[in-house]
Amino acid sequence: MRRLLTIPISHYCEKARWALDRAGLAYREERHVQGVHQVVSKRAGGHGTLPVLICEAGVLADSEDIVRWAAPELFPAPGPELDDVLALSRWLDEGLGPDGRRWIYAQMLKDRPLMLRINNQGVPAWENAFLRGLFPLAAAFVKRELGVGAGTVDADGPRVRHAFDAVAARLADGRPHLCGERFTAADLTFACLASPVVAPPQYGLPLPRLDEFTPAVAAAIEDFRAHPAGAYALKLYATER
């Protein structure tokens, strides 16, 4: 059985889940909490990050590699279209991915019960107990690793909106998808990396409902959902996930 090692809430891990699910490939997801994931990744042959997929191709330790292996049809033949898909996907991986992740962690780490309930879904019992018992230390570790600080929300919200504006500009000419006529890895990547700020109901595991957030966070998520790019991400989840 293929093994997919994940942090349950990670949007990079969601990229791998979506690709495997889309391809109809059977796998066993093994979920781990932050901190423990570094040890799990390295023991499996990864680089200290998740997702890691252990499959017929060996150990795939990058979300793009997993998507390419599981769903090669999402990558066009070599040429300008492939170059566009790869460039856009990697730009999103390096920008929107970290920016949106910091933004939502900065919000959720303030709500210990909600964070633990969402974050620890399906992890081993000892990891659940470990994170619950040492939550202040774990929260400090996550903040340090991801660069979450006092100014995160004010700094990263506009960065997310800048990425959304760029995506909306691509779609403004009426094209059905980001790189042309068909759904590609760029669309999958955008939808996954937008998920922290739009909370799609079809995500690979249950995310908080809007009424579980503070009114300010719920209002911000509603604003991101109303943005043309946010609406596109939700549409992709509804029609392609």
HELIX and SHEET records of a PDB file:
HELIX    1   1 HIS A   11  ALA A   23  1                                  13    
HELIX    2   2 VAL A   36  ARG A   43  1                                   8    
HELIX    3   3 SER A   63  ALA A   70  1                                   8    
HELIX    4   4 PRO A   72  LEU A   74  5                                   3    
HELIX    5   5 PRO A   80  GLU A   94  1                                  15    
HELIX    6   6 LEU A   96  MET A  108  1                                  13    
HELIX    7   7 ARG A  112  ASN A  119  1                                   8    
HELIX    8   8 ALA A  125  GLY A  133  1                                   9    
HELIX    9   9 PHE A  135  LEU A  146  1                                  12    
HELIX   10  10 THR A  152  LEU A  171  1                                  20    
HELIX   11  11 ALA A  185  VAL A  198  1                                  14    
HELIX   12  12 LEU A  210  GLU A  212  5                                   3    
HELIX   13  13 PRO A  215  ALA A  226  1                                  12    
HELIX   14  14 PRO A  228  GLU A  240  1                                  13    
SHEET    1   A 4 ARG A  28  ARG A  31  0                                        
SHEET    2   A 4 ARG A   3  THR A   6  1                                        
SHEET    3   A 4 VAL A  52  CYS A  55 -1                                        
SHEET    4   A 4 GLY A  58  LEU A  60 -1                                        
END                                                                             
